Amino acid sequence: MPNNSPRLVGSKRKTGRARAPISNHTLGNGRRRRIGSDQAQIAANEYSLLNYAIGYAGAMPRRVSLKNTDVWIVPVVLTSAGYGIVGEVGVILVDAATGKIIGASSRKEVRSAGARLAKEKRAELDAAFHRARKA
């Protein structure tokens, strides 16, 4: 007898389980499926890489319910090898139903905030870089 149950597709996690695809299909109760925080962060990371630069990434998403929709607000952070997260420099809004980017801090704003933050923490970043090179 054929198996008619829906298959999960997508990349496998470390647990070996397949991840469900981003979908905007409605459930039986009329509500739309929602993407999870992991999927929102993945969408934000892709947007950051394509629109800001290497070194900018999405941090921990927070879901917000608005009048007609839910969105994920994903902070954009500047990162540095050997140091980790340097600080927050902007935000990306991800539609919780579709996974699409619906708003984001401008490239100019994010890059300017990143440059200011890097300048403020220059000594700490340099020290972390030198520690990482010695390891």
CNS distance restraints for C-alpha pairs under 8 A (distance, minus, plus):
assign (resid   8 and name CA) (resid  18 and name CA) 5.99 0.50 0.50
assign (resid   8 and name CA) (resid  19 and name CA) 6.41 0.50 0.50
assign (resid   8 and name CA) (resid  20 and name CA) 5.15 0.50 0.50
assign (resid   8 and name CA) (resid  21 and name CA) 7.17 0.50 0.50
assign (resid   9 and name CA) (resid  18 and name CA) 6.10 0.50 0.50
assign (resid   9 and name CA) (resid  19 and name CA) 6.25 0.50 0.50
assign (resid   9 and name CA) (resid  20 and name CA) 5.75 0.50 0.50
assign (resid   9 and name CA) (resid  21 and name CA) 6.08 0.50 0.50
assign (resid  10 and name CA) (resid  18 and name CA) 5.98 0.50 0.50
assign (resid  10 and name CA) (resid  19 and name CA) 5.28 0.50 0.50
assign (resid  10 and name CA) (resid  20 and name CA) 6.24 0.50 0.50
assign (resid  10 and name CA) (resid  21 and name CA) 5.95 0.50 0.50
assign (resid  11 and name CA) (resid  18 and name CA) 5.94 0.50 0.50
assign (resid  11 and name CA) (resid  19 and name CA) 6.04 0.50 0.50
assign (resid  12 and name CA) (resid  16 and name CA) 5.45 0.50 0.50
assign (resid  12 and name CA) (resid  17 and name CA) 5.51 0.50 0.50
assign (resid  12 and name CA) (resid  18 and name CA) 4.49 0.50 0.50
assign (resid  12 and name CA) (resid  19 and name CA) 6.14 0.50 0.50
assign (resid  13 and name CA) (resid  17 and name CA) 5.82 0.50 0.50
assign (resid  13 and name CA) (resid  18 and name CA) 6.48 0.50 0.50
assign (resid  13 and name CA) (resid  19 and name CA) 6.98 0.50 0.50
assign (resid  22 and name CA) (resid  35 and name CA) 6.22 0.50 0.50
assign (resid  22 and name CA) (resid  39 and name CA) 7.48 0.50 0.50
assign (resid  22 and name CA) (resid  98 and name CA) 6.83 0.50 0.50
assign (resid  22 and name CA) (resid  99 and name CA) 6.60 0.50 0.50
assign (resid  23 and name CA) (resid  33 and name CA) 6.73 0.50 0.50
assign (resid  23 and name CA) (resid  34 and name CA) 7.65 0.50 0.50
assign (resid  23 and name CA) (resid  35 and name CA) 7.47 0.50 0.50
assign (resid  23 and name CA) (resid  97 and name CA) 7.39 0.50 0.50
assign (resid  23 and name CA) (resid  98 and name CA) 6.18 0.50 0.50
assign (resid  23 and name CA) (resid  99 and name CA) 7.96 0.50 0.50
assign (resid  24 and name CA) (resid  32 and name CA) 6.17 0.50 0.50
assign (resid  24 and name CA) (resid  33 and name CA) 5.80 0.50 0.50
assign (resid  24 and name CA) (resid  34 and name CA) 7.31 0.50 0.50
assign (resid  24 and name CA) (resid  97 and name CA) 5.59 0.50 0.50
assign (resid  24 and name CA) (resid  98 and name CA) 5.18 0.50 0.50
assign (resid  25 and name CA) (resid  32 and name CA) 6.00 0.50 0.50
assign (resid  25 and name CA) (resid  33 and name CA) 6.11 0.50 0.50
assign (resid  26 and name CA) (resid  30 and name CA) 5.70 0.50 0.50
assign (resid  26 and name CA) (resid  31 and name CA) 5.54 0.50 0.50
assign (resid  26 and name CA) (resid  32 and name CA) 4.24 0.50 0.50
assign (resid  26 and name CA) (resid  33 and name CA) 5.93 0.50 0.50
assign (resid  27 and name CA) (resid  31 and name CA) 5.50 0.50 0.50
assign (resid  27 and name CA) (resid  32 and name CA) 5.84 0.50 0.50
assign (resid  27 and name CA) (resid  33 and name CA) 6.36 0.50 0.50
assign (resid  32 and name CA) (resid  97 and name CA) 6.34 0.50 0.50
assign (resid  33 and name CA) (resid  97 and name CA) 6.00 0.50 0.50
assign (resid  34 and name CA) (resid  96 and name CA) 5.32 0.50 0.50
assign (resid  34 and name CA) (resid  97 and name CA) 4.54 0.50 0.50
assign (resid  34 and name CA) (resid  98 and name CA) 7.30 0.50 0.50
assign (resid  35 and name CA) (resid  39 and name CA) 6.06 0.50 0.50
assign (resid  35 and name CA) (resid  40 and name CA) 6.80 0.50 0.50
assign (resid  35 and name CA) (resid  96 and name CA) 5.45 0.50 0.50
assign (resid  35 and name CA) (resid  97 and name CA) 6.04 0.50 0.50
assign (resid  35 and name CA) (resid  98 and name CA) 7.09 0.50 0.50
assign (resid  35 and name CA) (resid  99 and name CA) 6.32 0.50 0.50
assign (resid  36 and name CA) (resid  40 and name CA) 6.35 0.50 0.50
assign (resid  36 and name CA) (resid  96 and name CA) 7.64 0.50 0.50
assign (resid  37 and name CA) (resid  41 and name CA) 6.10 0.50 0.50
assign (resid  37 and name CA) (resid  60 and name CA) 7.75 0.50 0.50
assign (resid  37 and name CA) (resid  61 and name CA) 5.85 0.50 0.50
assign (resid  37 and name CA) (resid  62 and name CA) 7.53 0.50 0.50
assign (resid  37 and name CA) (resid  63 and name CA) 7.89 0.50 0.50
assign (resid  37 and name CA) (resid  72 and name CA) 7.51 0.50 0.50
assign (resid  38 and name CA) (resid  42 and name CA) 6.22 0.50 0.50
assign (resid  39 and name CA) (resid  43 and name CA) 6.22 0.50 0.50
assign (resid  39 and name CA) (resid  99 and name CA) 7.23 0.50 0.50
assign (resid  40 and name CA) (resid  44 and name CA) 6.21 0.50 0.50
assign (resid  40 and name CA) (resid  61 and name CA) 6.89 0.50 0.50
assign (resid  40 and name CA) (resid  72 and name CA) 6.60 0.50 0.50
assign (resid  40 and name CA) (resid  74 and name CA) 7.53 0.50 0.50
assign (resid  40 and name CA) (resid  94 and name CA) 6.22 0.50 0.50
assign (resid  40 and name CA) (resid  96 and name CA) 7.58 0.50 0.50
assign (resid  40 and name CA) (resid  99 and name CA) 6.30 0.50 0.50
assign (resid  41 and name CA) (resid  45 and name CA) 6.03 0.50 0.50
assign (resid  41 and name CA) (resid  58 and name CA) 5.70 0.50 0.50
assign (resid  41 and name CA) (resid  59 and name CA) 6.90 0.50 0.50
assign (resid  41 and name CA) (resid  60 and name CA) 7.10 0.50 0.50
assign (resid  41 and name CA) (resid  61 and name CA) 6.34 0.50 0.50
assign (resid  41 and name CA) (resid  74 and name CA) 6.78 0.50 0.50
assign (resid  42 and name CA) (resid  46 and name CA) 6.22 0.50 0.50
assign (resid  42 and name CA) (resid  58 and name CA) 7.71 0.50 0.50
assign (resid  43 and name CA) (resid  47 and name CA) 6.23 0.50 0.50
assign (resid  43 and name CA) (resid  94 and name CA) 7.58 0.50 0.50
assign (resid  43 and name CA) (resid  99 and name CA) 6.88 0.50 0.50
assign (resid  43 and name CA) (resid 100 and name CA) 7.41 0.50 0.50
assign (resid  43 and name CA) (resid 101 and name CA) 7.38 0.50 0.50
assign (resid  44 and name CA) (resid  48 and name CA) 6.00 0.50 0.50
assign (resid  44 and name CA) (resid  57 and name CA) 7.25 0.50 0.50
assign (resid  44 and name CA) (resid  58 and name CA) 5.34 0.50 0.50
assign (resid  44 and name CA) (resid  74 and name CA) 6.80 0.50 0.50
assign (resid  44 and name CA) (resid  92 and name CA) 6.39 0.50 0.50
assign (resid  44 and name CA) (resid  94 and name CA) 7.46 0.50 0.50
assign (resid  44 and name CA) (resid 101 and name CA) 7.56 0.50 0.50
assign (resid  45 and name CA) (resid  49 and name CA) 6.15 0.50 0.50
assign (resid  45 and name CA) (resid  56 and name CA) 7.91 0.50 0.50
assign (resid  45 and name CA) (resid  57 and name CA) 5.13 0.50 0.50
assign (resid  45 and name CA) (resid  58 and name CA) 5.10 0.50 0.50
assign (resid  46 and name CA) (resid  50 and name CA) 6.24 0.50 0.50
assign (resid  47 and name CA) (resid  51 and name CA) 5.81 0.50 0.50
assign (resid  47 and name CA) (resid  52 and name CA) 7.80 0.50 0.50
assign (resid  47 and name CA) (resid 101 and name CA) 7.88 0.50 0.50
assign (resid  48 and name CA) (resid  52 and name CA) 5.13 0.50 0.50
assign (resid  48 and name CA) (resid  53 and name CA) 6.61 0.50 0.50
assign (resid  48 and name CA) (resid  54 and name CA) 7.93 0.50 0.50
assign (resid  48 and name CA) (resid  56 and name CA) 6.01 0.50 0.50
assign (resid  48 and name CA) (resid  57 and name CA) 5.79 0.50 0.50
assign (resid  48 and name CA) (resid  58 and name CA) 7.17 0.50 0.50
assign (resid  48 and name CA) (resid  76 and name CA) 7.63 0.50 0.50
assign (resid  49 and name CA) (resid  53 and name CA) 5.24 0.50 0.50
assign (resid  49 and name CA) (resid  54 and name CA) 5.75 0.50 0.50
assign (resid  49 and name CA) (resid  56 and name CA) 6.89 0.50 0.50
assign (resid  49 and name CA) (resid  57 and name CA) 7.28 0.50 0.50
assign (resid  51 and name CA) (resid 107 and name CA) 6.65 0.50 0.50
assign (resid  52 and name CA) (resid  56 and name CA) 6.70 0.50 0.50
assign (resid  52 and name CA) (resid 107 and name CA) 5.66 0.50 0.50
assign (resid  52 and name CA) (resid 110 and name CA) 7.26 0.50 0.50
assign (resid  52 and name CA) (resid 111 and name CA) 6.99 0.50 0.50
assign (resid  55 and name CA) (resid  78 and name CA) 5.74 0.50 0.50
assign (resid  55 and name CA) (resid  79 and name CA) 5.06 0.50 0.50
assign (resid  55 and name CA) (resid  80 and name CA) 6.37 0.50 0.50
assign (resid  56 and name CA) (resid  76 and name CA) 6.54 0.50 0.50
assign (resid  56 and name CA) (resid  77 and name CA) 5.56 0.50 0.50
assign (resid  56 and name CA) (resid  78 and name CA) 4.67 0.50 0.50
assign (resid  56 and name CA) (resid  79 and name CA) 6.01 0.50 0.50
assign (resid  57 and name CA) (resid  76 and name CA) 5.53 0.50 0.50
assign (resid  57 and name CA) (resid  77 and name CA) 5.43 0.50 0.50
assign (resid  57 and name CA) (resid  78 and name CA) 6.64 0.50 0.50
assign (resid  57 and name CA) (resid  79 and name CA) 7.21 0.50 0.50
assign (resid  58 and name CA) (resid  74 and name CA) 5.89 0.50 0.50
assign (resid  58 and name CA) (resid  75 and name CA) 5.73 0.50 0.50
assign (resid  58 and name CA) (resid  76 and name CA) 4.72 0.50 0.50
assign (resid  58 and name CA) (resid  77 and name CA) 6.21 0.50 0.50
assign (resid  58 and name CA) (resid  92 and name CA) 7.93 0.50 0.50
assign (resid  59 and name CA) (resid  74 and name CA) 6.12 0.50 0.50
assign (resid  59 and name CA) (resid  75 and name CA) 5.35 0.50 0.50
assign (resid  59 and name CA) (resid  76 and name CA) 6.11 0.50 0.50
assign (resid  59 and name CA) (resid  77 and name CA) 6.39 0.50 0.50
assign (resid  60 and name CA) (resid  74 and name CA) 6.33 0.50 0.50
assign (resid  60 and name CA) (resid  75 and name CA) 6.91 0.50 0.50
assign (resid  61 and name CA) (resid  72 and name CA) 5.95 0.50 0.50
assign (resid  61 and name CA) (resid  73 and name CA) 5.53 0.50 0.50
assign (resid  61 and name CA) (resid  74 and name CA) 4.34 0.50 0.50
assign (resid  61 and name CA) (resid  75 and name CA) 6.83 0.50 0.50
assign (resid  62 and name CA) (resid  72 and name CA) 5.45 0.50 0.50
assign (resid  62 and name CA) (resid  73 and name CA) 5.24 0.50 0.50
assign (resid  62 and name CA) (resid  74 and name CA) 6.47 0.50 0.50
assign (resid  63 and name CA) (resid  70 and name CA) 6.92 0.50 0.50
assign (resid  63 and name CA) (resid  71 and name CA) 5.70 0.50 0.50
assign (resid  63 and name CA) (resid  72 and name CA) 4.33 0.50 0.50
assign (resid  63 and name CA) (resid  73 and name CA) 6.19 0.50 0.50
assign (resid  63 and name CA) (resid  96 and name CA) 7.78 0.50 0.50
assign (resid  64 and name CA) (resid  70 and name CA) 5.69 0.50 0.50
assign (resid  64 and name CA) (resid  71 and name CA) 5.40 0.50 0.50
assign (resid  64 and name CA) (resid  72 and name CA) 6.14 0.50 0.50
assign (resid  64 and name CA) (resid  73 and name CA) 7.16 0.50 0.50
assign (resid  65 and name CA) (resid  69 and name CA) 6.25 0.50 0.50
assign (resid  65 and name CA) (resid  70 and name CA) 4.36 0.50 0.50
assign (resid  65 and name CA) (resid  71 and name CA) 6.49 0.50 0.50
assign (resid  66 and name CA) (resid  70 and name CA) 5.58 0.50 0.50
assign (resid  66 and name CA) (resid  71 and name CA) 7.48 0.50 0.50
assign (resid  69 and name CA) (resid  95 and name CA) 7.90 0.50 0.50
assign (resid  69 and name CA) (resid  96 and name CA) 7.75 0.50 0.50
assign (resid  70 and name CA) (resid  95 and name CA) 6.59 0.50 0.50
assign (resid  70 and name CA) (resid  96 and name CA) 5.38 0.50 0.50
assign (resid  70 and name CA) (resid  97 and name CA) 7.27 0.50 0.50
assign (resid  71 and name CA) (resid  93 and name CA) 6.42 0.50 0.50
assign (resid  71 and name CA) (resid  94 and name CA) 5.54 0.50 0.50
assign (resid  71 and name CA) (resid  95 and name CA) 4.69 0.50 0.50
assign (resid  71 and name CA) (resid  96 and name CA) 4.75 0.50 0.50
assign (resid  71 and name CA) (resid  97 and name CA) 7.94 0.50 0.50
assign (resid  72 and name CA) (resid  93 and name CA) 5.69 0.50 0.50
assign (resid  72 and name CA) (resid  94 and name CA) 4.96 0.50 0.50
assign (resid  72 and name CA) (resid  95 and name CA) 6.37 0.50 0.50
assign (resid  72 and name CA) (resid  96 and name CA) 5.92 0.50 0.50
assign (resid  73 and name CA) (resid  91 and name CA) 6.65 0.50 0.50
assign (resid  73 and name CA) (resid  92 and name CA) 5.92 0.50 0.50
assign (resid  73 and name CA) (resid  93 and name CA) 4.82 0.50 0.50
assign (resid  73 and name CA) (resid  94 and name CA) 6.52 0.50 0.50
assign (resid  74 and name CA) (resid  91 and name CA) 5.54 0.50 0.50
assign (resid  74 and name CA) (resid  92 and name CA) 5.10 0.50 0.50
assign (resid  74 and name CA) (resid  93 and name CA) 6.26 0.50 0.50
assign (resid  74 and name CA) (resid  94 and name CA) 7.54 0.50 0.50
assign (resid  75 and name CA) (resid  88 and name CA) 6.47 0.50 0.50
assign (resid  75 and name CA) (resid  89 and name CA) 7.57 0.50 0.50
assign (resid  75 and name CA) (resid  90 and name CA) 5.92 0.50 0.50
assign (resid  75 and name CA) (resid  91 and name CA) 4.36 0.50 0.50
assign (resid  75 and name CA) (resid  92 and name CA) 6.36 0.50 0.50
assign (resid  76 and name CA) (resid  88 and name CA) 5.74 0.50 0.50
assign (resid  76 and name CA) (resid  89 and name CA) 5.65 0.50 0.50
assign (resid  76 and name CA) (resid  90 and name CA) 4.85 0.50 0.50
assign (resid  76 and name CA) (resid  91 and name CA) 5.08 0.50 0.50
assign (resid  76 and name CA) (resid  92 and name CA) 6.83 0.50 0.50
assign (resid  77 and name CA) (resid  85 and name CA) 6.53 0.50 0.50
assign (resid  77 and name CA) (resid  86 and name CA) 7.04 0.50 0.50
assign (resid  77 and name CA) (resid  87 and name CA) 5.41 0.50 0.50
assign (resid  77 and name CA) (resid  88 and name CA) 4.25 0.50 0.50
assign (resid  77 and name CA) (resid  89 and name CA) 5.46 0.50 0.50
assign (resid  77 and name CA) (resid  90 and name CA) 7.06 0.50 0.50
assign (resid  78 and name CA) (resid  85 and name CA) 6.03 0.50 0.50
assign (resid  78 and name CA) (resid  86 and name CA) 5.42 0.50 0.50
assign (resid  78 and name CA) (resid  87 and name CA) 5.63 0.50 0.50
assign (resid  78 and name CA) (resid  88 and name CA) 6.37 0.50 0.50
assign (resid  78 and name CA) (resid  89 and name CA) 6.61 0.50 0.50
assign (resid  78 and name CA) (resid 114 and name CA) 6.11 0.50 0.50
assign (resid  79 and name CA) (resid  83 and name CA) 7.42 0.50 0.50
assign (resid  79 and name CA) (resid  84 and name CA) 5.30 0.50 0.50
assign (resid  79 and name CA) (resid  85 and name CA) 4.39 0.50 0.50
assign (resid  79 and name CA) (resid  86 and name CA) 5.28 0.50 0.50
assign (resid  79 and name CA) (resid  87 and name CA) 7.42 0.50 0.50
assign (resid  80 and name CA) (resid  84 and name CA) 5.22 0.50 0.50
assign (resid  80 and name CA) (resid  85 and name CA) 6.51 0.50 0.50
assign (resid  80 and name CA) (resid  86 and name CA) 6.68 0.50 0.50
assign (resid  80 and name CA) (resid 125 and name CA) 7.40 0.50 0.50
assign (resid  81 and name CA) (resid 129 and name CA) 7.02 0.50 0.50
assign (resid  82 and name CA) (resid 125 and name CA) 7.97 0.50 0.50
assign (resid  82 and name CA) (resid 128 and name CA) 5.32 0.50 0.50
assign (resid  82 and name CA) (resid 129 and name CA) 5.55 0.50 0.50
assign (resid  82 and name CA) (resid 131 and name CA) 7.59 0.50 0.50
assign (resid  82 and name CA) (resid 132 and name CA) 5.53 0.50 0.50
assign (resid  83 and name CA) (resid 125 and name CA) 6.36 0.50 0.50
assign (resid  83 and name CA) (resid 128 and name CA) 5.48 0.50 0.50
assign (resid  83 and name CA) (resid 129 and name CA) 7.28 0.50 0.50
assign (resid  86 and name CA) (resid 117 and name CA) 7.45 0.50 0.50
assign (resid  86 and name CA) (resid 118 and name CA) 7.67 0.50 0.50
assign (resid  86 and name CA) (resid 121 and name CA) 7.92 0.50 0.50
assign (resid  87 and name CA) (resid 117 and name CA) 7.13 0.50 0.50
assign (resid  89 and name CA) (resid 109 and name CA) 7.90 0.50 0.50
assign (resid  89 and name CA) (resid 110 and name CA) 5.38 0.50 0.50
assign (resid  89 and name CA) (resid 111 and name CA) 7.92 0.50 0.50
assign (resid  89 and name CA) (resid 113 and name CA) 5.35 0.50 0.50
assign (resid  89 and name CA) (resid 114 and name CA) 5.98 0.50 0.50
assign (resid  90 and name CA) (resid 104 and name CA) 7.67 0.50 0.50
assign (resid  90 and name CA) (resid 105 and name CA) 5.48 0.50 0.50
assign (resid  90 and name CA) (resid 109 and name CA) 7.48 0.50 0.50
assign (resid  90 and name CA) (resid 110 and name CA) 5.63 0.50 0.50
assign (resid  90 and name CA) (resid 113 and name CA) 7.94 0.50 0.50
assign (resid  91 and name CA) (resid 104 and name CA) 5.74 0.50 0.50
assign (resid  91 and name CA) (resid 105 and name CA) 5.61 0.50 0.50
assign (resid  92 and name CA) (resid 101 and name CA) 7.18 0.50 0.50
assign (resid  92 and name CA) (resid 102 and name CA) 7.91 0.50 0.50
assign (resid  92 and name CA) (resid 103 and name CA) 5.89 0.50 0.50
assign (resid  92 and name CA) (resid 104 and name CA) 4.19 0.50 0.50
assign (resid  92 and name CA) (resid 105 and name CA) 6.48 0.50 0.50
assign (resid  93 and name CA) (resid 101 and name CA) 5.88 0.50 0.50
assign (resid  93 and name CA) (resid 102 and name CA) 5.57 0.50 0.50
assign (resid  93 and name CA) (resid 103 and name CA) 4.96 0.50 0.50
assign (resid  93 and name CA) (resid 104 and name CA) 5.93 0.50 0.50
assign (resid  94 and name CA) (resid  99 and name CA) 5.76 0.50 0.50
assign (resid  94 and name CA) (resid 100 and name CA) 5.59 0.50 0.50
assign (resid  94 and name CA) (resid 101 and name CA) 4.55 0.50 0.50
assign (resid  94 and name CA) (resid 102 and name CA) 5.70 0.50 0.50
assign (resid  94 and name CA) (resid 103 and name CA) 7.26 0.50 0.50
assign (resid  95 and name CA) (resid  99 and name CA) 5.15 0.50 0.50
assign (resid  95 and name CA) (resid 100 and name CA) 5.42 0.50 0.50
assign (resid  95 and name CA) (resid 101 and name CA) 6.32 0.50 0.50
assign (resid  95 and name CA) (resid 102 and name CA) 6.26 0.50 0.50
assign (resid 105 and name CA) (resid 109 and name CA) 6.47 0.50 0.50
assign (resid 105 and name CA) (resid 110 and name CA) 6.50 0.50 0.50
assign (resid 106 and name CA) (resid 110 and name CA) 6.26 0.50 0.50
assign (resid 107 and name CA) (resid 111 and name CA) 5.99 0.50 0.50
assign (resid 108 and name CA) (resid 112 and name CA) 5.95 0.50 0.50
assign (resid 109 and name CA) (resid 113 and name CA) 6.09 0.50 0.50
assign (resid 110 and name CA) (resid 114 and name CA) 6.01 0.50 0.50
assign (resid 111 and name CA) (resid 115 and name CA) 6.12 0.50 0.50
assign (resid 112 and name CA) (resid 116 and name CA) 6.25 0.50 0.50
assign (resid 113 and name CA) (resid 117 and name CA) 6.09 0.50 0.50
assign (resid 114 and name CA) (resid 118 and name CA) 6.03 0.50 0.50
assign (resid 115 and name CA) (resid 119 and name CA) 6.12 0.50 0.50
assign (resid 116 and name CA) (resid 120 and name CA) 6.18 0.50 0.50
assign (resid 117 and name CA) (resid 121 and name CA) 6.17 0.50 0.50
assign (resid 118 and name CA) (resid 122 and name CA) 5.57 0.50 0.50
assign (resid 118 and name CA) (resid 125 and name CA) 7.71 0.50 0.50
assign (resid 121 and name CA) (resid 125 and name CA) 6.13 0.50 0.50
assign (resid 122 and name CA) (resid 126 and name CA) 6.01 0.50 0.50
assign (resid 123 and name CA) (resid 127 and name CA) 6.15 0.50 0.50
assign (resid 124 and name CA) (resid 128 and name CA) 6.21 0.50 0.50
assign (resid 125 and name CA) (resid 129 and name CA) 6.11 0.50 0.50
assign (resid 126 and name CA) (resid 130 and name CA) 6.21 0.50 0.50
assign (resid 127 and name CA) (resid 131 and name CA) 6.19 0.50 0.50
assign (resid 128 and name CA) (resid 132 and name CA) 6.16 0.50 0.50
assign (resid 129 and name CA) (resid 133 and name CA) 6.29 0.50 0.50
assign (resid 130 and name CA) (resid 134 and name CA) 6.38 0.50 0.50
assign (resid 131 and name CA) (resid 135 and name CA) 6.51 0.50 0.50
